[in-house]
Amino acid sequence: MCGIFGIISQETIDNDDLKVLGSHARQRGRDSSGLISFSDNKYEAKRADYDIKKLMSEVDLKKSNLVLGHSRLITNGFADNQPVVRGGVCVFHNGIIVNDAQIWGRIKSPRKLEIDSEVIAAIAEQYVEEFSTLKGVSSEIFDLCVGVISAAVLVPALGQLVVFSNNGSLYLAGKDGVKYFSSESYPLRELGCSNIKNIKNNEILIDVPSSESIELSDSKKRTKNIIPGFAINKNESSLLEYPQHSITRCTKCILPETMPFILFDMEGVCNYCHQYTPRNTPKPKEEIFKLVEPYRRNGDLDCIVPFSGGRDSCYGLHLVVKELRMKPITYTYDWGMVTDLGRRNISRMSAELGVENIIVAADIEKKRRNIAKNLKAWLKAPHLGMISILTAGDKHFFRYIEKVKQQTQISLNLWGVNPLEVTHFKSGFLGIPPAFEEKRVYMHG
């Protein structure tokens, strides 16, 4: 889940335009970065495990007439970065291929890297060997790969660049004879580009300068893995097992006696059950069809679906696409606590339903460092009221969705939430009794 961008020109590119594209890609992830440029009849690729803003300040692009860039939210392949370069094929990829391990058993090329995006380069490498062109390569990649694939594939020896996407998270535009592409349409509109095209389930082949080689350099400074591999620790797992306990639970809803302000009657039923009233009355789905009708935009994108990759938002997205027949953009805010499984669900669902995903990501390494400090301080002086620090990202979630609405010019949000998933325990652990009369999900904002 990253931001990719590029400018292809006959003349020297406008550095200010490049900064606009780079800074917007940066909001999608800033864990690492990469650039490919062409000048003095040669291609140069630079990869770095730090912010694209810093990388762009270090690389001299004043004479370049082609620049492709990438700002990465690391999902896997900690030691690897983009562009992925193998066999004369260079790949920038936004998305997650969730079945990359299976694909390596179906193609001839051996795996060399951890990063899932390498499989795109390997498929393209075989395709070029057989057909001596990139034309049609996207179909081969779409047939084999599961998950979001929005990519730019460059083969310098052929003088060809192909851009393609299976979910629409890629846009191509022009200005004054110069071609631009970006993971989102907003920066292209900011640059005053015309004829902005959404690339979805197709590819566009672009002629670029040819060269027999590409110079590649890496800057690696990070020593800590942001996305460590999952491993089961038997000793730690055993601590979670309680074969015998004496905790009293509600005989109706099984809430435990540790729930703040809980009381049980003679039958063992808790006061939360006695105070419960249905939070809403289910209505016919035809009513929501009428409600959303004014927001439909004649085939254009017409709503935003906040999307975490969890159960409720996945099902909500399914209903919006399949039942309401609307054309949504999904929005995700990643503040460091989005799980790997959640990210993979986002990729799988976005690709399957063919919906664009706009992701806004914090500085993950910095955020996780701060979260770790808070949790360690909490463990030194435990207080259950501090459990809310694990939902601190909600504030920025709401902040950035307003920004996304402005950028996309879409005013309608459609949420998938569970009205039964209330969190009285948070205020309870702070010593505040539950407000049983609460009628709205977000009573306190």
N, C-alpha and C positions, 0 to 999 in steps of 0.2 A: 504494500500500500504506500505508494510514493508519488512524486510529481515528476513528470518528464516534459521536456520542452525542446524546441529547436528553431533555428533560423537558417534558411538556405537562400543565398543571394549570389548574383553575378558579380556584385561589387563588395567592398568591405561592409560588414554588418554594422548596424547602429548599436553602440555599446549601451546606450540608455534603454533601448528596446529589450536588450538581453537582460538587463538588471530587473526590468519589470517582470519578465517571464520567470527569472530565477527567484525573485523574492516571493512570487505567488506560489511557485512550486515548493518553496521552503516551508510554507504553513502546513503542508501535507506530511512533513517529516524532515528532521534535520540531523539525524544520527550519523549519516555519512553522505558522500556526494561524488559526482563524477562529471567529467566534461570530455567531449571530443571536438577538436577544431581542425580546420584545414587552412593552411597558409604556406607560402613558399613551396607549393607543389608537394606537400606532405601532410599526412594526418598525424595528429598527436592526441593521445588519450591520457588523462590524468585522473587518478582515483584517490580519494582521501577519506579517512574515517572521522571527518568533522564536517561542520556546517558548510553548505553550498555558498553562503555569503563570504566566508573566509576563503574558500577555494577560488571563487571568481576574482577576489582581490589579489590573489597570488599569480594567476595565469594571465599572460599578456595575449589579449585577443584583438588588439587594435588592427592587425593586418588580415584577420580571418574573414573569409566570406561564407563559412559554414561553421556553426556551433550547435552541438547537441548536448543537452544537459540532463541531470538527474539529481533529485534531492530525496534521500531515502529515509523511510521509517523502517528500521530493521525488523524483519519478522523471522528470518532464519539465515543461516550462513554468516555467523558473526565474523569469521576471519576473511570472508570474501566481500567484494563490493562490485558495483556496476560502473561503467559498462563491463559486461561479461565479454571477454575476447577469446575466441578459440577458432582455429582453422581459418583465419582470415575473415571471420564473421564477428561483428560487434553488436551487442544487444543492450538496449535500455528497456526495462520492463517495469510497468506499474501493475501490481496485483500479487496474488499468491496462487501458485499452481499446487493444488492440494494432493495431486496424485503423481508427483514427480518421481517418487521412488519406484512406482510401478512402470512408468514409461521407460526407465533405463533398461528394464528387462525386455522391452519390445523393439528397441532400436540397436543398431550395430555399435554405435560409439560408446566408449567407456566413460563413466563419470569421473571428473577430476576435481570438482569443487563441492562444497556443502550447499551453496545457494541454489534454490529451486529454479531460478531464471536460467541457469546453465542449460537446461534441457531445451529451451527455445533455440539457443545457439547451436546445439548439437543437431536438432532436427533441420535447422536451416543449412547447416554445413553439409549434411547428407543430400539435401534437396539441390543445393548449388552444384555439388559434384555430379548429380544425375542430369540436371536440366540446364545448367550454366546460366541461370537467371533466378531472380527473387520473385518474379511474377508467379502468383499462385501459392506461395509458401504459407500464407496465412491459413488456407484451408487445411493443409497438412497439420499445422500446429493446433488449430481449433479441434480437429478430429481426435487428436491424441490427448490434449490437456484438459483438465477440469479445474475451474476457478477463473478468476478475472485475468484476462490477458489483454492489456493495452500496451503496445510495444512499438519501438522503432528499431529496425534491423538494418545495419549498414554493412555492405561488402565493398570495400575500397577497390579491390581488383576489378570488379564489374562496373564500378561507377554507378551503383544503385543503392537507393535507400527506400525501404518500404515501411509504411506506418499502418497499423491495423488495431482493431479493438473488437472484443466480443460482447461488451456491455455498454459502450458509448462513452467511456471515460477518456476520450481523446477528441480533439478538435483541430481542424486544419483551416487556415485562412491566408489571405494575401493582402499586401499593401505595397504599392509602387513597384510591382514586379517582383517582390520578395515574398517567399513562402515562410509561414510561421505555423508551428503546432504547439499544443499545450494540453495538459490533462483536464483543464477546465476552460470554459469559453470566456470567463470574466476578464482575464488579462488581455485576451485578444481584442475584446471590445474596448478596453482601456487604451490600447495602442492605436485604435482607430482603424482596425483591419476591416476589410469587406469580405463578403461571400464566405462567412464562417460556416463550415460544414462539420456536422457531427459524424465521426467515423464509427460505424457500428455494423458488425458482422460483414465487414468488407475491408479491402485494403486499397491503399493509394501508392503507386510506384512513382518515385521521383528520381530523375537523373541528377547525379552529383559528380564532382571531379573524381577521376580515377587515379589510383595509386597502387603500387605493388605491395606496399607495406604500411604498417602503422606503429608508431613509437608509443610504448606504454610505460607509465611510471606510477608507482604507488607511494602514498604517504600513510604510514600506519603508526599511530601513537597510542590508540586505546588498548588497554591491557585487560579490562574487565568485560566479560560477556554480558551484553544487555539482555539477550534472550538465551539463557542457559538451557541445555537439553534437560528433559524431564527424566528423573531417576527415582526409583522407589528406595527409600531408606527403611529397612525392616525395623530397626530400633525405634525410629520416630513413629512409624505406623503403629507399632504395638502400644504406644502411649495413647492412641486414640480409641483403643478398644476397652470397653467397660462391660465385661460379661455379667457383672452383678452390680446393682445400684439400689439405692433406697429413695430415689427421687419420686415425689408425689406428682402425678400428672392429672390433668383434667380428664374425666372419663368420657367427655364428649369430643373435645378438640385436641387433646393431648398436650396442651401447653404445660410446661413444667412449673414447679413451685418457685423456681428462680426468676420467673417473669415478674417485673416490678408491679407492685400494687395488686397482685393476684390474690383472690380469696376463693375458697371452695365451700359449696353447701353440703348438706348431709349426704347427698347422692354423689358427691365428688365433682359436680359441675362447677366450672369457674364463673366469676363475675363477668369476664369478657364474653362468654357465651350468653349469659342472661341479658347483657346490655346490647347484644348484636341485633341490628336491623339491616335488611338488605340495603346495599348502598345505591342501587339503581334498579329500575324495572326494565328488563330486556324489551326492546322494541323491534318491530319488523325491519329487516335490512332494507326494504324498499324506501324507508324514511331517509336513510343516509344517502341513497341514490339521488333523492330530491335535494338534499342539502348541498351535495357537491356539484350539482349540475351547473350552477353559475360560474364555477371555477374552471370548467373544462376549457381548453385553449386550442380547439380544432387540430388535434394531433400533436401539438407542442407539449413540452414538459409543463405539468399543471399543479404539482404538489411536492412537498418535501416530507419524507418519512424518516424521522430520527431512528437510527439503526445501530444497535449495540452488538448484534450477532447472537443475542440471547433468545430464549424461547418466545417471549411475548412479541418482540419486535420482528422476529422472523415470520411468525404467523400473521402479524399485522400487515407486513409487506406483501405476503402471499394474497391476503384478502384484497388489498388495495389494487394489485395488478390483475388478479384473476376474477374477483367478484365485482369490484367497482369499475374495472376496465379503465383505470386512470394511468397516466404516464408520470411516475414519480422520479425524483432524484432522492437517493438516500444520503443521510448525513451522519457521520460518526465523529465523536470527539475522543481522542486517545490521550489520556493524561498519565499513562504509565501503568494503569491497573487493568487495561483491557487484556484478557487472556489470549493465549495463542489459539485456543479453540474458538473463542469469539471472533478473532480475526479471520480464521479459516471459514467459519460460517458466513461471515460477511462476503468473502470472496466467492464461495460456492453459490450462495443465494443470488448475489448480484449478477453472476454470470448466467445462472440458470434462468433467471427472470429477465435478463437483458436490461438491467437498470444501472445507471451511472451512480457511482459512490463518491461523494465529496467527503474527504477526511481532513480534519484539522488535528494536528498532533503537537503536543508540547515537546519541550526538550526532555526526552524520555529518561536519559541518564541522570539529568539534574533532578527531575521530579522523583524518580525512584530513590535517589540519594536522600532527598528531603523526607520522603515517606519513611525510609528506614530509620532516619534519626528520630522522627516522631514516635515510631513504634518502640524503639529502644528506650527512649525516655519514658514512655508509657509503662513499659515492663518494669522499670526501676521504681515507679510510683503508680501502681495499677489503679485505674478508676474506670468503671464500665461506661461512664458518660463520654469517655474519649473515643468510643467505638465509631463515632461519626466521622473521624478523620479519614476513614476509608471511603467516604462518599464526598470528600471535599471537591472532587472533580466536577460535581454537578453544577457548581456555580459557573465555571467556564463553559460547561456544556450549553447552558442557557444563553450565556453571553455570545458565543460564536454562532449559535443558530440564527440569531438576529442578523449577524454579519452575512451569513450564507444566504438568507432571504433577500438582503439588499443586492448581493452580487448576482443572484440568479433571477431576480425580479419576480420571484414566486411568493405569493402571500399566504398560501394555505399550507398548514401543517396537519398531517394525519398521523396520530400516535397509536402504537399498539402497547397498551398497558393492562395490568391486571388490577382491578379495583379492590380485590381482596388482599393484595400484597401491601398491607398497611404496616407502619413501623412505629407503633406506640412505644415499643421497648426503648427506642432511642431517648425520647423525652423522659421515659420512666427511669432509666438509669441516671438521668440528671436530677432526679427527685421531683419531677413534675408528673402529676397523675394524668391518665389518659383523658382526652376530650371525646367521650363516647358520642356526643351529639354531632361530631364532624360529618359533613355531608360531601365535601369535595376531597379529591385525592391530594391536591397541593394546597391545603388550607392555609399554611403559613408561608407560602412562596418559596 
